[in-house]
Amino acid sequence: MKRENPIIEGRDASGPEESVVEIVLVPGLWLNASTWDAVVPALQADGHTARALTLPGMESQHADRTGVTLDDHVAAVVAAIDEAAEPVLLVSHSAGCGIAHCAVDVRPDRVARHVQIGGFPSADGENLLGGLPVVDGEVPMPDWAEVGEEANVADLDGDLLAAFYAAAIPVPVAVIETPVRLTDERRFDVPVTAVCPEYRADDVKEWIAGGDLPELARTRRVDYVDLPAGHWPQLTRPADLARVILAAVPRT
């Protein structure tokens, strides 16, 4: 696959210098903090504190996930936000964008910007994801090619793809199927950077125009970044993704 540099729309890199911030990284489904291992060092080298989260029950394949809910995952993100001295740069991936967006709804004044990578916030009353088989109260990661989502793993192949599937952690079904509850419209004041890996910014704009992404449509400031990759650029293009995250750091 041809590698291209990320294309960032909307933000002006000139002007005031970036702040030093705490960056909180939220994994997507089937993943934990380790998914950010190749990204965190570049963020720290730029002087920032980077904290990658492992959400409840996602410590390992053998962790006890009995009774773990969407509220538990949201509460873990809120706790990380509360532990920071200043408003954070919140970074999330895939369906983790929906979890992180719920945390923004709880703490809109404590998030300086939300970087959404390969995913979108669910609207009030929607769940994070549906249609995947449930096994003993959990949702295993599907074979993406078998479900017609080959683009998700387009840049994962051979041993890397096999290791990726082997390490995937089942997700408690209550996390995926519980309707999201959003109550504070100040969430729309928090700027968003929408990072587009296996789709493009123009696709997102079409989806917004078609009414498919109501939360993003109401967000007052959305900047777009095309980062051509599969669905997991933190694994396949970590250096480029780190540059995108650093470009989103608020300026003073």
MARBA-3410 file (N, C-alpha, C, O; in Angstrom, 1 decimal):
252
0.8,-1.2,0.0,0.0,0.0,0.0,0.9,1.2,0.0,1.9,1.3,0.7 ~ 0.5,2.2,-0.8,1.2,3.5,-0.9,1.1,4.2,0.4,0.0,4.4,0.9 ~ 2.2,4.7,1.0,2.1,5.5,2.2,2.1,7.0,1.9,2.9,7.4,1.1 ~ 1.2,7.7,2.5,1.1,9.1,2.3,1.2,9.8,3.6,0.8,9.3,4.7 ~ 1.7,11.0,3.5,1.8,11.9,4.7,0.4,12.3,5.2,-0.5,12.5,4.3
0.1,12.4,6.5,-1.2,12.9,6.9,-1.5,14.3,6.4,-0.6,15.1,6.4 ~ -2.8,14.5,5.9,-3.2,15.7,5.5,-4.2,16.3,6.5,-5.2,15.8,6.7 ~ -3.8,17.5,7.0,-4.5,18.1,8.1,-5.3,19.3,7.6,-4.7,20.2,7.1 ~ -6.6,19.2,7.8,-7.5,20.4,7.4,-7.9,21.1,8.6,-8.1,20.6,9.7 ~ -8.0,22.4,8.5,-8.7,23.2,9.5,-7.8,23.9,10.5,-8.2,25.0,11.0
-6.7,23.4,10.9,-5.8,23.9,11.9,-4.7,24.7,11.3,-4.1,24.3,10.4 ~ -4.4,25.8,11.9,-3.3,26.7,11.5,-2.1,26.4,12.4,-2.1,26.7,13.6 ~ -1.0,25.8,11.8,0.1,25.4,12.6,1.0,26.6,13.0,1.9,26.5,13.8 ~ 0.7,27.8,12.4,1.5,29.0,12.7,1.0,29.6,14.0,-0.1,29.2,14.5 ~ 1.6,30.7,14.5,1.1,31.4,15.6,1.6,30.9,16.9,2.8,30.5,16.9
0.9,31.0,18.0,1.4,30.7,19.3,1.9,29.2,19.4,1.5,28.4,18.6 ~ 2.8,29.0,20.4,3.4,27.7,20.6,2.4,26.8,21.3,1.5,27.2,22.0 ~ 2.6,25.5,21.1,1.7,24.5,21.7,2.0,24.4,23.2,3.1,24.7,23.6 ~ 1.0,24.1,24.0,1.1,23.9,25.4,1.7,22.5,25.7,1.8,21.7,24.8 ~ 2.1,22.4,26.9,2.4,21.0,27.4,1.2,20.5,28.1,0.7,21.2,29.1
0.7,19.4,27.7,-0.6,18.9,28.2,-0.5,17.4,28.6,0.5,16.8,28.4 ~ -1.5,17.0,29.3,-1.6,15.6,29.6,-2.5,15.0,28.5,-3.6,15.5,28.3 ~ -2.0,13.9,27.9,-2.8,13.3,26.8,-3.3,12.0,27.3,-2.5,11.1,27.8 ~ -4.6,11.8,27.3,-5.3,10.5,27.7,-5.7,9.8,26.5,-6.4,10.3,25.7 ~ -5.2,8.5,26.4,-5.5,7.7,25.2,-6.4,6.6,25.5,-6.1,5.8,26.4
-7.5,6.5,24.8,-8.6,5.5,25.1,-8.6,4.5,23.9,-8.7,4.9,22.8 ~ -8.4,3.2,24.2,-8.4,2.2,23.2,-9.8,1.9,22.6,-10.8,2.2,23.3 ~ -9.8,1.3,21.5,-11.1,0.8,20.9,-11.4,-0.5,21.5,-10.7,-1.1,22.4 ~ -12.5,-1.1,21.0,-12.9,-2.4,21.4,-11.8,-3.5,21.1,-11.1,-3.4,20.2 ~ -11.8,-4.5,22.0,-10.9,-5.6,21.9,-9.4,-5.3,22.2,-8.5,-6.2,22.0
-9.2,-4.1,22.6,-7.8,-3.6,22.8,-7.6,-3.1,24.2,-8.6,-2.8,24.9 ~ -6.4,-2.9,24.7,-6.1,-2.2,25.9,-5.0,-1.2,25.8,-4.7,-0.8,24.6 ~ -4.4,-0.8,26.8,-3.4,0.3,26.8,-2.2,-0.1,25.9,-1.6,0.8,25.3 ~ -1.9,-1.3,25.7,-0.8,-1.7,24.9,-0.9,-1.3,23.4,0.1,-1.3,22.7 ~ -2.1,-1.1,23.0,-2.3,-0.7,21.6,-1.6,0.6,21.3,-1.3,1.0,20.1
-1.3,1.4,22.3,-0.6,2.7,22.2,0.9,2.7,22.4,1.5,3.7,22.4 ~ 1.4,1.5,22.6,2.8,1.4,23.0,3.8,2.1,22.0,4.8,2.6,22.5 ~ 3.5,2.0,20.7,4.4,2.6,19.8,4.2,4.1,19.5,4.9,4.8,18.8 ~ 3.1,4.6,20.1,2.7,6.1,20.0,3.2,6.9,21.1,3.7,8.0,21.0 ~ 3.1,6.3,22.3,3.3,7.1,23.6,4.7,7.7,23.6,4.9,8.9,24.0
5.8,7.0,23.3,7.1,7.6,23.4,7.3,8.9,22.6,8.0,9.8,23.1 ~ 6.7,9.0,21.4,6.8,10.2,20.7,6.1,11.3,21.3,6.6,12.5,21.2 ~ 5.0,11.1,22.0,4.3,12.1,22.7,5.1,12.6,23.9,5.1,13.8,24.2 ~ 5.7,11.7,24.6,6.5,12.0,25.8,7.7,12.7,25.4,8.2,13.6,26.1 ~ 8.3,12.4,24.2,9.5,13.0,23.8,9.3,14.5,23.4,10.2,15.3,23.5
8.0,14.8,23.1,7.7,16.2,22.9,7.4,17.0,24.1,7.0,18.2,24.1 ~ 7.5,16.3,25.3,7.3,17.0,26.6,6.0,16.8,27.2,5.8,17.4,28.3 ~ 5.1,16.0,26.7,3.8,15.8,27.2,3.7,14.6,28.1,4.6,13.7,28.0 ~ 2.8,14.6,29.0,2.5,13.4,29.7,1.4,12.6,29.0,0.4,13.1,28.6 ~ 1.7,11.3,28.7,0.8,10.5,27.9,0.3,9.3,28.7,1.2,8.5,29.2
-0.9,9.2,28.9,-1.5,8.1,29.8,-2.4,7.3,28.9,-3.5,7.7,28.6 ~ -2.0,6.0,28.6,-2.9,5.1,27.9,-3.7,4.3,28.9,-3.1,3.7,29.8 ~ -5.0,4.2,28.6,-5.9,3.5,29.5,-6.1,2.0,29.1,-6.2,1.7,28.0 ~ -6.3,1.2,30.1,-6.9,-0.1,30.0,-8.2,-0.1,30.7,-8.2,0.1,31.9 ~ -9.3,-0.2,30.0,-10.6,-0.1,30.6,-11.0,-1.4,31.3,-10.4,-2.4,31.1
-11.9,-1.3,32.3,-12.2,-2.4,33.2,-12.6,-3.7,32.4,-13.3,-3.7,31.4 ~ -11.9,-4.8,32.8,-12.2,-6.1,32.2,-11.3,-6.4,31.0,-11.4,-7.5,30.4 ~ -10.6,-5.4,30.5,-9.8,-5.5,29.3,-8.3,-5.7,29.6,-7.5,-5.5,28.7 ~ -8.0,-6.1,30.8,-6.6,-6.3,31.2,-5.9,-7.4,30.3,-4.8,-7.3,30.0 ~ -6.7,-8.5,30.1,-6.2,-9.6,29.3,-7.4,-10.4,28.9,-8.5,-10.2,29.3
-7.1,-11.4,28.1,-8.1,-12.4,27.7,-8.7,-13.1,28.9,-9.9,-13.6,28.8 ~ -7.9,-13.3,29.9,-8.3,-14.1,31.1,-8.9,-13.2,32.2,-9.3,-13.8,33.3 ~ -9.0,-11.9,32.0,-9.6,-11.1,33.1,-11.0,-11.4,33.3,-11.7,-11.8,32.4 ~ -11.5,-11.1,34.5,-12.9,-11.3,34.9,-13.7,-10.1,34.4,-13.5,-9.0,34.8 ~ -14.6,-10.3,33.4,-15.4,-9.2,32.8,-16.8,-9.3,33.3,-17.7,-8.6,32.8
-17.1,-10.2,34.2,-18.5,-10.4,34.7,-19.1,-9.1,35.2,-18.5,-8.5,36.1 ~ -20.2,-8.7,34.7,-20.9,-7.5,35.2,-20.3,-6.2,34.7,-20.8,-5.1,35.1 ~ -19.2,-6.2,33.9,-18.6,-4.9,33.4,-19.6,-4.2,32.4,-20.1,-4.9,31.5 ~ -19.8,-2.9,32.6,-20.8,-2.2,31.8,-20.2,-1.0,31.1,-19.0,-0.7,31.3 ~ -21.0,-0.4,30.2,-20.6,0.8,29.6,-20.3,1.9,30.6,-19.3,2.6,30.4
-21.1,2.0,31.6,-20.8,3.0,32.6,-19.5,2.8,33.3,-18.8,3.8,33.6 ~ -19.0,1.6,33.5,-17.7,1.3,34.0,-16.6,1.9,33.1,-15.7,2.5,33.6 ~ -16.8,1.7,31.9,-15.7,2.1,30.9,-15.7,3.7,30.9,-14.7,4.3,30.9 ~ -16.9,4.3,30.8,-17.0,5.7,30.8,-16.4,6.3,32.1,-15.6,7.3,32.1 ~ -16.7,5.7,33.3,-16.2,6.2,34.5,-14.7,6.1,34.6,-14.0,7.0,35.2
-14.1,5.1,34.0,-12.6,5.0,34.0,-12.0,6.1,33.2,-10.9,6.7,33.6 ~ -12.6,6.5,32.1,-12.1,7.7,31.3,-12.3,9.0,32.1,-11.4,9.8,32.2 ~ -13.5,9.1,32.7,-13.7,10.3,33.5,-12.7,10.5,34.7,-12.2,11.5,35.0 ~ -12.4,9.3,35.3,-11.4,9.3,36.4,-10.1,9.8,35.9,-9.4,10.6,36.6 ~ -9.6,9.4,34.8,-8.3,9.8,34.2,-8.4,11.3,33.9,-7.4,12.0,34.2
-9.5,11.8,33.4,-9.6,13.2,33.1,-9.5,14.0,34.5,-8.8,15.0,34.5 ~ -10.2,13.5,35.5,-10.2,14.2,36.8,-8.8,14.2,37.4,-8.5,15.1,38.2 ~ -8.0,13.2,37.2,-6.7,13.1,37.8,-5.7,14.1,37.2,-4.6,14.3,37.7 ~ -6.0,14.6,36.0,-5.1,15.5,35.4,-5.2,16.9,36.0,-6.3,17.3,36.4 ~ -4.1,17.6,36.0,-4.1,19.0,36.6,-4.8,20.0,35.8,-5.4,20.9,36.3
-4.7,19.8,34.5,-5.3,20.8,33.5,-6.2,20.0,32.5,-6.2,18.8,32.5 ~ -7.0,20.7,31.8,-7.8,20.1,30.8,-7.0,19.2,29.8,-5.9,19.7,29.4 ~ -7.4,18.0,29.5,-6.6,17.1,28.8,-6.9,17.1,27.3,-7.9,17.7,26.8 ~ -5.9,16.6,26.5,-6.1,16.2,25.1,-6.6,14.8,25.2,-5.8,13.9,25.5 ~ -7.8,14.5,24.8,-8.4,13.2,24.9,-8.3,12.6,23.5,-8.7,13.2,22.5
-7.7,11.4,23.4,-7.5,10.7,22.2,-8.2,9.3,22.3,-8.0,8.6,23.2 ~ -9.0,9.0,21.3,-9.7,7.7,21.3,-9.7,7.1,19.9,-9.5,7.7,18.9 ~ -10.0,5.8,19.9,-9.9,5.0,18.7,-11.2,4.2,18.5,-11.7,3.6,19.5 ~ -11.7,4.2,17.3,-12.8,3.3,16.9,-14.0,3.5,17.8,-14.4,4.7,18.0 ~ -14.6,2.4,18.3,-15.8,2.6,19.2,-15.4,3.2,20.5,-16.3,3.7,21.2
-14.1,3.2,20.8,-13.6,4.0,22.0,-13.9,5.5,21.9,-14.0,6.2,22.9 ~ -14.2,6.0,20.6,-14.6,7.4,20.4,-15.9,7.6,21.1,-16.2,8.7,21.7 ~ -16.8,6.6,21.0,-18.1,6.7,21.7,-18.0,6.7,23.2,-18.7,7.5,23.9 ~ -17.1,5.9,23.7,-16.9,5.9,25.2,-16.3,7.2,25.6,-16.7,7.8,26.6 ~ -15.3,7.7,24.9,-14.6,8.9,25.3,-15.6,10.1,25.1,-15.6,11.0,25.9
-16.5,10.1,24.2,-17.5,11.1,24.0,-18.4,11.2,25.2,-18.8,12.3,25.6 ~ -18.8,10.1,25.7,-19.6,10.0,26.9,-18.9,10.7,28.1,-19.5,11.4,28.9 ~ -17.5,10.5,28.1,-16.8,11.2,29.2,-16.7,12.7,28.9,-16.7,13.4,29.9 ~ -16.6,13.1,27.7,-16.7,14.5,27.4,-18.0,15.1,27.8,-18.0,16.2,28.4 ~ -19.1,14.4,27.7,-20.4,14.8,28.1,-20.4,15.0,29.6,-21.1,15.9,30.1
-19.7,14.2,30.4,-19.6,14.3,31.8,-18.7,15.4,32.3,-19.0,16.1,33.2 ~ -17.6,15.7,31.5,-16.6,16.7,31.9,-16.3,17.6,30.7,-15.1,17.6,30.3 ~ -17.2,18.3,30.2,-16.9,19.1,29.0,-15.9,20.2,29.2,-15.2,20.7,28.3 ~ -15.8,20.7,30.5,-14.9,21.7,30.8,-13.5,21.2,31.1,-12.6,22.0,31.4 ~ -13.3,19.9,31.1,-12.0,19.3,31.4,-11.3,18.7,30.2,-10.3,18.0,30.4
-11.9,18.9,29.0,-11.3,18.3,27.8,-11.0,19.5,26.9,-11.9,20.2,26.4 ~ -9.7,19.7,26.5,-9.4,20.8,25.6,-9.7,20.5,24.2,-10.0,21.4,23.4 ~ -9.5,19.2,23.8,-9.8,18.8,22.4,-9.9,17.3,22.5,-9.3,16.6,23.3 ~ -10.7,16.7,21.6,-10.9,15.3,21.4,-10.5,14.8,20.1,-11.1,15.2,19.1 ~ -9.5,14.0,20.0,-9.0,13.4,18.8,-9.7,12.1,18.6,-9.4,11.1,19.4
-10.5,11.9,17.5,-11.2,10.7,17.3,-10.6,10.0,16.1,-10.6,10.5,15.0 ~ -10.0,8.8,16.3,-9.3,8.1,15.3,-10.1,6.9,14.8,-10.4,6.0,15.5 ~ -10.5,7.0,13.5,-11.2,5.8,12.9,-12.6,5.5,13.6,-13.0,4.3,13.6 ~ -13.2,6.5,14.2,-14.5,6.2,14.8,-15.3,7.5,15.1,-14.7,8.6,14.9 ~ -16.5,7.3,15.6,-17.4,8.5,15.8,-18.2,8.3,17.1,-18.4,7.2,17.5
-18.6,9.4,17.7,-19.5,9.3,18.9,-20.9,8.8,18.5,-21.4,9.2,17.5 ~ -21.4,7.9,19.4,-22.8,7.6,19.2,-23.7,8.7,19.8,-23.3,9.4,20.7 ~ -24.9,8.8,19.2,-25.8,9.8,19.7,-26.6,9.2,20.9,-26.6,8.0,21.2 ~ -27.2,10.1,21.6,-28.0,9.7,22.8,-29.0,8.6,22.4,-29.8,8.8,21.4 ~ -29.1,7.5,23.1,-30.0,6.5,22.8,-29.5,5.4,21.9,-30.1,4.3,21.8
-28.3,5.7,21.2,-27.7,4.7,20.4,-26.7,3.8,21.2,-26.3,4.2,22.2 ~ -26.4,2.6,20.7,-25.3,1.8,21.3,-24.1,2.0,20.5,-24.1,2.6,19.4 ~ -23.0,1.5,21.0,-21.7,1.7,20.4,-21.5,0.9,19.1,-21.0,1.4,18.1 ~ -22.1,-0.3,19.1,-21.9,-1.2,18.0,-22.9,-2.3,18.1,-23.4,-2.7,19.2 ~ -23.4,-2.8,17.0,-24.3,-3.9,17.0,-24.1,-4.9,15.9,-23.3,-4.7,15.0
-24.8,-6.0,16.0,-24.8,-7.0,14.9,-23.7,-8.0,14.9,-23.5,-8.8,14.0 ~ -22.9,-8.0,16.0,-21.8,-9.0,16.1,-22.2,-10.2,17.0,-23.0,-9.9,18.0 ~ -21.8,-11.4,16.8,-22.2,-12.5,17.6,-21.7,-12.4,19.0,-20.6,-11.9,19.3 ~ -22.6,-12.8,20.0,-22.3,-12.8,21.4,-22.0,-14.3,21.8,-22.8,-15.2,21.5 ~ -20.9,-14.4,22.6,-20.5,-15.8,23.1,-20.3,-15.7,24.6,-19.4,-15.0,25.0
-21.2,-16.3,25.3,-21.1,-16.3,26.8,-21.0,-14.9,27.4,-20.2,-14.6,28.2 ~ -21.9,-14.0,26.9,-21.9,-12.6,27.4,-20.8,-11.7,26.9,-20.7,-10.6,27.4 ~ -20.1,-12.2,25.9,-19.0,-11.4,25.4,-19.0,-11.4,23.9,-19.6,-12.2,23.3 ~ -18.4,-10.4,23.3,-18.3,-10.2,21.9,-16.9,-10.4,21.4,-16.1,-9.5,21.6 ~ -16.5,-11.5,20.8,-15.1,-11.7,20.3,-14.9,-10.8,19.1,-15.8,-10.4,18.4
-13.6,-10.5,18.8,-13.3,-9.7,17.6,-13.7,-10.6,16.4,-13.3,-11.8,16.4 ~ -14.4,-10.1,15.4,-14.7,-10.9,14.2,-13.5,-10.9,13.3,-12.5,-10.2,13.4 ~ -13.5,-11.9,12.4,-12.6,-11.9,11.2,-13.1,-10.8,10.3,-14.2,-11.0,9.7 ~ -12.3,-9.7,10.1,-12.8,-8.6,9.4,-13.1,-8.9,7.9,-14.0,-8.4,7.3 ~ -12.2,-9.8,7.3,-12.5,-10.1,5.9,-13.8,-10.9,5.8,-14.5,-10.7,4.8
-14.1,-11.8,6.8,-15.3,-12.6,6.7,-16.5,-11.7,6.8,-17.6,-12.1,6.2 ~ -16.5,-10.6,7.5,-17.7,-9.8,7.7,-17.7,-8.6,6.6,-18.5,-7.7,6.7 ~ -16.8,-8.7,5.6,-16.8,-7.7,4.6,-16.1,-6.4,4.9,-16.4,-5.4,4.2 ~ -15.2,-6.4,5.9,-14.6,-5.2,6.2,-13.0,-5.3,6.0,-12.2,-5.0,6.9 ~ -12.7,-5.8,4.8,-11.3,-6.0,4.5,-10.4,-4.8,4.7,-9.2,-4.9,5.0
-11.0,-3.6,4.5,-10.3,-2.3,4.6,-9.7,-2.1,6.0,-8.7,-1.5,6.2 ~ -10.4,-2.7,7.0,-9.9,-2.6,8.3,-8.5,-3.1,8.5,-7.7,-2.6,9.3 ~ -8.2,-4.2,7.8,-6.9,-4.9,8.1,-6.1,-4.8,6.8,-5.2,-5.7,6.6 ~ -6.3,-3.8,5.9,-5.6,-3.8,4.7,-4.1,-3.7,4.8,-3.4,-4.2,4.0 ~ -3.6,-3.1,5.9,-2.1,-2.9,6.1,-1.6,-3.8,7.2,-0.5,-3.6,7.7
-2.4,-4.8,7.6,-1.9,-5.8,8.5,-1.9,-7.1,7.8,-2.9,-7.6,7.2 ~ -0.7,-7.7,7.7,-0.6,-9.0,7.0,0.4,-9.9,7.7,1.2,-9.5,8.5 ~ 0.4,-11.2,7.3,1.3,-12.2,7.7,1.3,-12.3,9.2,0.2,-12.4,9.9 ~ 2.5,-12.4,9.8,2.6,-12.6,11.3,1.9,-11.5,12.1,1.4,-11.8,13.2 ~ 2.0,-10.2,11.6,1.4,-9.1,12.4,-0.1,-9.3,12.5,-0.7,-9.1,13.5
-0.8,-9.7,11.4,-2.2,-10.0,11.4,-2.6,-11.1,12.3,-3.5,-11.1,13.1 ~ -1.8,-12.2,12.3,-2.1,-13.4,13.1,-1.9,-13.0,14.6,-2.7,-13.4,15.4 ~ -0.9,-12.2,14.9,-0.6,-11.8,16.3,-1.7,-10.9,16.8,-2.2,-10.9,17.9 ~ -2.2,-10.0,15.9,-3.3,-9.1,16.2,-4.6,-9.8,16.6,-5.2,-9.5,17.6 ~ -5.0,-10.8,15.8,-6.2,-11.6,16.1,-5.9,-12.4,17.4,-6.8,-12.5,18.2
-4.8,-13.0,17.6,-4.5,-13.8,18.7,-4.6,-13.0,20.0,-4.9,-13.6,21.1 ~ -4.2,-11.7,20.0,-4.2,-10.9,21.2,-5.5,-10.2,21.5,-5.6,-9.6,22.6 ~ -6.5,-10.3,20.6,-7.7,-9.6,20.8,-8.5,-10.1,22.0,-8.6,-11.3,22.3 ~ -9.0,-9.1,22.8,-9.7,-9.4,24.1,-11.2,-9.3,23.9,-11.7,-8.2,23.4 ~ -12.0,-10.3,24.2,-13.5,-10.1,24.1,-14.0,-9.0,24.9,-13.5,-8.6,25.9
-15.1,-8.4,24.4,-15.7,-7.2,25.0,-17.0,-7.6,25.7,-17.8,-8.3,25.1 ~ -17.2,-7.1,26.9,-18.5,-7.4,27.6,-19.6,-6.9,26.7,-19.6,-5.8,26.3 ~ -20.6,-7.7,26.5,-21.7,-7.3,25.6,-22.4,-6.0,26.1,-22.9,-5.3,25.3 ~ -22.5,-5.8,27.5,-23.1,-4.7,28.0,-22.4,-3.4,27.6,-23.1,-2.3,27.5 ~ -21.2,-3.4,27.3,-20.4,-2.2,26.9,-20.9,-1.8,25.5,-21.1,-0.7,25.2
-21.1,-2.8,24.6,-21.5,-2.6,23.3,-22.9,-2.3,23.1,-23.3,-1.4,22.3 ~ -23.8,-3.0,23.8,-25.2,-2.9,23.5,-26.0,-2.0,24.4,-27.2,-1.8,24.1 ~ -25.4,-1.4,25.4,-26.2,-0.5,26.3,-26.3,0.9,25.6,-25.3,1.4,25.0 ~ -27.5,1.5,25.5,-27.7,2.8,24.9,-26.9,3.8,25.6,-26.8,3.9,26.8 ~ -26.2,4.7,24.8,-25.5,5.8,25.3,-26.4,6.9,25.9,-27.5,7.1,25.3
-26.1,7.5,27.0,-26.9,8.6,27.5,-26.0,9.9,27.6,-24.9,9.9,28.2 ~ -26.5,10.9,26.9,-25.8,12.2,26.8,-26.7,13.3,27.3,-27.9,13.3,26.9 ~ -26.2,14.2,28.1,-27.1,15.2,28.7,-26.6,16.6,28.6,-27.4,17.6,28.8 ~ -25.3,16.9,28.4,-24.8,18.2,28.6,-24.4,18.7,27.2,-23.4,18.2,26.6 ~ -25.1,19.7,26.7,-24.8,20.2,25.3,-23.5,21.0,25.2,-23.1,21.3,24.1
-22.9,21.2,26.3,-21.5,21.8,26.3,-20.5,20.9,25.6,-19.4,21.3,25.2 ~ -20.9,19.6,25.4,-20.0,18.7,24.7,-19.7,19.1,23.3,-18.7,18.8,22.8 ~ -20.6,19.9,22.7,-20.5,20.3,21.3,-19.5,21.5,21.3,-19.1,21.9,20.2 ~ -19.1,22.1,22.4,-18.1,23.1,22.4,-16.7,22.6,22.4,-15.7,23.4,22.1 ~ -16.5,21.3,22.7,-15.2,20.7,22.7,-14.7,20.5,21.3,-15.4,19.7,20.6
-13.6,21.1,20.8,-13.2,20.8,19.5,-12.8,19.4,19.2,-12.3,18.7,20.1 ~ -13.0,19.0,18.0,-12.7,17.6,17.6,-11.7,17.6,16.4,-11.8,18.4,15.5 ~ -10.7,16.7,16.5,-9.9,16.3,15.3,-10.4,14.9,14.9,-10.2,14.0,15.6 ~ -10.9,14.8,13.7,-11.4,13.6,13.1,-10.3,13.0,12.2,-10.1,13.5,11.2 ~ -9.7,11.9,12.7,-8.6,11.3,11.9,-9.2,10.1,11.1,-9.9,9.3,11.6
-9.0,10.2,9.8,-9.7,9.3,8.9,-8.7,8.3,8.3,-7.9,8.7,7.4 ~ -8.7,7.1,8.7,-7.7,6.1,8.2,-8.2,5.3,7.0,-7.7,5.5,5.9 ~ -9.1,4.4,7.2,-9.6,3.5,6.1,-10.7,4.2,5.3,-11.2,3.6,4.3 ~ -11.1,5.4,5.7,-12.0,6.2,4.9,-11.4,7.6,4.8,-10.3,7.8,5.3 ~ -12.0,8.5,4.2,-11.4,9.8,4.0,-12.3,10.9,4.5,-13.5,10.7,4.8
-11.7,12.1,4.7,-12.5,13.2,5.3,-13.7,13.5,4.4,-14.8,13.9,4.9 ~ -13.6,13.5,3.1,-14.7,13.7,2.2,-15.9,12.7,2.5,-17.0,13.1,2.4 ~ -15.5,11.5,2.8,-16.6,10.5,3.2,-17.3,11.0,4.4,-18.5,10.9,4.5 ~ -16.5,11.4,5.4,-17.2,11.8,6.7,-18.1,13.0,6.5,-19.2,13.1,7.0 ~ -17.7,13.9,5.6,-18.5,15.1,5.4,-19.8,14.7,4.7,-20.8,15.3,4.9
-19.7,13.7,3.8,-20.9,13.2,3.1,-21.8,12.5,4.1,-23.0,12.7,4.1 ~ -21.2,11.8,5.1,-22.1,11.1,6.1,-22.7,12.1,7.0,-23.9,11.9,7.3 ~ -22.0,13.2,7.3,-22.6,14.2,8.1,-23.8,14.9,7.4,-24.9,15.1,7.9 ~ -23.6,15.2,6.1,-24.6,15.8,5.3,-25.8,14.9,5.2,-26.9,15.4,5.0 ~ -25.6,13.6,5.2,-26.7,12.7,5.1,-27.4,12.4,6.4,-28.3,11.6,6.4
-26.9,13.0,7.5,-27.6,12.8,8.8,-27.1,11.6,9.5,-27.8,11.3,10.5 ~ -26.0,11.0,9.1,-25.6,9.8,9.8,-24.8,10.0,11.0,-24.6,9.1,11.9 ~ -24.2,11.2,11.2,-23.3,11.4,12.4,-23.8,12.7,13.1,-23.2,13.7,13.1 ~ -24.9,12.6,13.8,-25.5,13.8,14.4,-24.7,14.4,15.5,-24.7,15.7,15.6 ~ -23.9,13.7,16.3,-23.1,14.3,17.3,-21.9,15.1,16.6,-21.6,16.2,17.1
-21.3,14.5,15.6,-20.3,15.3,14.9,-20.8,16.5,14.2,-20.2,17.5,14.1 ~ -22.0,16.3,13.6,-22.7,17.4,12.9,-22.9,18.7,13.8,-22.8,19.8,13.3 ~ -23.1,18.4,15.1,-23.4,19.5,16.0,-22.2,20.1,16.7,-22.3,21.1,17.4 ~ -21.1,19.4,16.5,-19.8,19.9,17.1,-19.4,21.1,16.4,-19.3,21.2,15.2 ~ -19.1,22.2,17.2,-18.9,23.5,16.6,-17.5,23.6,15.9,-17.4,24.4,14.9
-16.5,22.8,16.2,-15.3,22.9,15.5,-14.8,21.5,15.3,-14.5,20.7,16.2 ~ -14.7,21.1,14.0,-14.2,19.8,13.6,-13.1,20.0,12.6,-13.3,20.6,11.5 ~ -11.9,19.5,12.9,-10.8,19.5,11.9,-10.6,18.1,11.4,-10.8,17.2,12.2 ~ -10.2,17.9,10.2,-10.1,16.6,9.6,-8.6,16.3,9.2,-7.9,17.2,8.8 ~ -8.3,15.0,9.4,-6.9,14.6,9.0,-7.1,13.3,8.2,-7.6,12.3,8.8
-6.6,13.3,7.0,-6.6,12.0,6.2,-5.2,11.3,6.5,-4.2,11.9,6.3 ~ -5.3,10.1,7.1,-4.1,9.3,7.4,-4.3,7.9,6.7,-4.8,7.0,7.4 ~ -4.0,7.8,5.5,-4.3,6.6,4.7,-3.7,5.4,5.4,-2.5,5.3,5.6 ~ -4.5,4.4,5.8,-4.1,3.2,6.5,-5.2,2.3,6.6,-6.3,2.5,6.1 ~ -5.1,1.2,7.4,-6.2,0.4,7.8,-6.8,1.0,9.0,-6.6,2.2,9.3
-7.5,0.2,9.8,-8.3,0.8,10.9,-7.4,1.0,12.1,-7.9,1.6,13.1 ~ -6.2,0.5,12.2,-5.4,0.6,13.4,-4.1,1.3,13.1,-3.0,0.6,13.1 ~ -4.1,2.6,12.8,-2.8,3.3,12.5,-1.9,3.3,13.7,-0.7,3.6,13.5 ~ -2.4,3.2,14.9,-1.5,3.1,16.1,-0.6,2.0,16.0,0.5,2.0,16.7 ~ -0.9,0.9,15.3,-0.1,-0.2,15.1,0.8,-0.2,13.8,1.9,-0.7,13.8
0.2,0.4,12.7,0.9,0.3,11.4,1.5,1.6,11.0,2.5,1.6,10.2 ~ 1.1,2.8,11.6,1.7,4.1,11.3,1.8,4.9,12.5,1.4,6.0,12.6 ~ 2.5,4.3,13.6,2.5,5.0,14.9,3.2,6.4,14.8,2.8,7.3,15.5 ~ 4.3,6.5,14.1,5.0,7.8,14.0,4.1,8.9,13.4,4.1,10.0,13.9 ~ 3.4,8.5,12.3,2.6,9.5,11.6,1.4,9.8,12.5,1.0,11.0,12.6
0.8,8.8,13.2,-0.3,9.1,14.1,0.2,10.0,15.3,-0.6,10.9,15.7 ~ 1.3,9.8,15.8,1.8,10.6,16.9,2.0,12.1,16.4,1.6,13.0,17.1 ~ 2.4,12.3,15.2,2.5,13.6,14.6,1.1,14.3,14.5,0.9,15.5,14.8 ~ 0.1,13.5,14.1,-1.2,14.0,14.1,-1.7,14.4,15.5,-2.3,15.5,15.6 ~ -1.5,13.6,16.5,-1.9,13.9,17.8,-1.2,15.2,18.3,-1.8,16.0,18.9
0.1,15.3,18.1,0.8,16.4,18.5,0.3,17.7,17.8,0.3,18.8,18.4 ~ -0.1,17.6,16.6,-0.6,18.8,15.9,-1.9,19.2,16.5,-2.3,20.4,16.3 ~ -2.6,18.3,17.3,-3.9,18.7,17.9,-3.7,19.3,19.3,-4.7,19.7,19.9 ~ -2.5,19.3,19.8,-2.2,19.9,21.1,-2.6,21.4,21.1,-2.2,22.1,20.2 ~ -3.4,21.8,22.1,-3.8,23.2,22.1,-2.6,24.2,22.1,-1.6,23.9,22.7
-2.8,25.3,21.5,-1.7,26.3,21.5,-2.1,27.5,22.4,-3.3,27.8,22.6 ~ -1.1,28.1,23.0,-1.3,29.2,23.9,-0.7,30.5,23.4,-0.7,31.5,24.0
END
